[in-house]
Amino acid sequence: MSSSDETPTDIQAPVGTDQATRDIAEVAAVEVITTAAVHLMSAAAVKCGLAEGDDAEELKDLDEARKLITALAALVVASAPDIGNQHARSLRDGLRSLQLAFREASVIPDAPGEGPGEKYTGSVV
């Protein structure tokens, strides 16, 4: 069969996919969840204008930050019972800090309970 006759089912998985699948299977769920949360936190911090450097203000995008913080809140609240108090407490603290940073960065503050993620966490004031 020529390469022009190939269908998507004829295409093989990239080399290393099987190994990557085996590697991720060995990672505990709590690590996957906390890693995802840390990525959301980092992105939200940058979008709230908390990045280091002279371009922090240029990187600020509160609309994007709102989305990231809301996603983080949903993840933290939903996973807290399963990841244990030690991990959940750290994530809640980081989330609260971001919610407060967002509120401080906003020119027009949200009403209590209307800020990013507050439908999951309750009002952060």
C-alpha positions in Angstrom: 0.0 0.0 0.0 1.4 3.4 -0.9 1.5 6.2 1.6 -1.3 8.0 -0.3 -3.6 4.9 0.3 -3.2 5.0 4.1 -6.2 5.6 6.2 -6.0 7.0 9.8 -6.3 3.5 11.1 -3.1 2.5 9.2 -1.1 5.1 11.0 0.9 3.7 13.9 1.1 5.3 17.3 4.3 7.5 17.8 7.3 5.7 19.1 7.3 5.8 22.9 3.5 6.1 23.4 3.3 2.6 25.0 6.1 3.6 27.4 4.4 6.9 28.2 1.2 5.0 28.9 3.0 2.6 31.2 4.8 5.5 32.9 1.5 7.5 33.6 -0.1 4.3 34.9 2.5 4.3 37.7 1.7 7.8 38.8 -0.7 8.1 41.8 -3.9 10.0 41.1 -3.1 12.5 43.8 0.1 13.5 41.9 -1.8 13.9 38.7 -4.5 16.1 40.4 -2.0 18.2 42.3 0.2 18.7 39.2 -2.8 19.8 37.2 -3.8 22.2 40.0 -0.3 23.7 40.1 -0.3 24.3 36.4 -3.7 26.1 36.7 -2.4 28.1 39.7 0.8 29.1 37.8 -1.2 30.2 34.7 -3.7 32.1 36.8 -1.0 33.9 38.7 0.5 35.1 35.5 -2.9 36.2 34.2 -3.5 38.1 37.5 -0.4 40.1 36.9 1.7 38.3 39.5 4.5 37.2 37.1 8.0 38.3 37.9 9.7 40.7 35.5 9.0 43.9 33.7 6.3 42.4 31.4 4.0 41.3 34.3 1.5 44.0 33.5 1.5 43.1 29.8 0.8 39.4 30.6 -2.2 40.3 32.8 -5.5 39.2 31.4 -8.2 39.0 34.0 -10.8 37.4 31.7 -8.4 34.5 31.3 -7.5 34.5 35.0 -11.2 34.2 35.9 -11.5 31.1 33.7 -8.4 29.5 35.2 -9.3 30.2 38.8 -12.8 28.9 38.3 -11.4 25.7 36.8 -9.0 25.4 39.7 -11.8 25.9 42.2 -13.8 23.2 40.6 -10.9 20.8 40.6 -9.9 21.5 44.2 -13.4 21.3 45.6 -14.3 18.1 43.6 -11.0 16.3 44.4 -10.6 17.4 48.1 -12.3 14.4 49.6 -10.1 12.0 47.6 -6.7 13.6 47.8 -6.5 14.0 51.6 -6.5 17.0 53.9 -2.8 17.7 53.6 -2.9 18.1 49.8 -6.4 19.8 49.8 -5.4 22.4 52.4 -2.4 23.5 50.3 -4.5 23.7 47.2 -7.3 25.6 48.9 -4.7 28.1 50.3 -3.3 28.7 46.9 -6.7 29.0 45.4 -7.8 31.6 48.0 -4.6 33.6 47.4 -5.4 33.7 43.7 -9.0 34.7 44.3 -7.9 37.5 46.6 -5.2 38.6 44.0 -7.9 38.6 41.3 -10.1 40.8 43.5 -7.3 43.2 44.2 -6.3 43.4 40.5 -9.9 44.1 39.3 -10.8 47.7 38.6 -14.5 46.9 39.1 -14.7 44.3 41.9 -17.2 41.4 41.7 -20.0 41.2 44.3 -19.3 38.8 47.2 -19.8 35.3 45.9 -19.6 36.3 42.3 -15.8 36.2 41.9 -13.9 33.5 40.0 -14.5 30.1 41.5 -16.7 31.5 44.3 -19.7 29.4 43.2 -17.6 26.4 44.3 -15.8 27.9 47.3 -18.2 30.4 48.7 -17.4 34.1 49.0 -13.8 35.1 49.4 -13.5 38.6 51.0 
